[in-house]
Amino acid sequence: MAWFCNYYKCARCSGKWTDEWSCMCDDDCPHCGARHMSPYDSEDLTEIIEVRDNEFVALRSSETAEHCPTYQELGRFTTRAEARAAFDHV
């Protein structure tokens, strides 16, 4: 399932916040309570690469993710390019 980090700015109080969710949905301002603020930007986190113990680990959010991404490891690689290519082969 897709996973996003959404970036918000409140139209009422100008407060800023982020929220991760499985879609680019409206959110309520945690600062003043204003409702239905749309994200002004979103970062797709469905597929990510993390560095662990000098390896590049390709991770994809699972199809059953609902309230958290529940990443599944696709493999560990010696280069970032190899890890990126793993997303094309699954």
Buried (B, 14 or more C-beta within 10 A) or exposed (E): BBBBBBBBBBEEEEBEBEBBBBEBEEBBBEEEEBEEBEBEEBBEBBBBBEEEEEBBBBBBBBEEBEEEBBBBEBBBBEEEEBBBEBBEEE
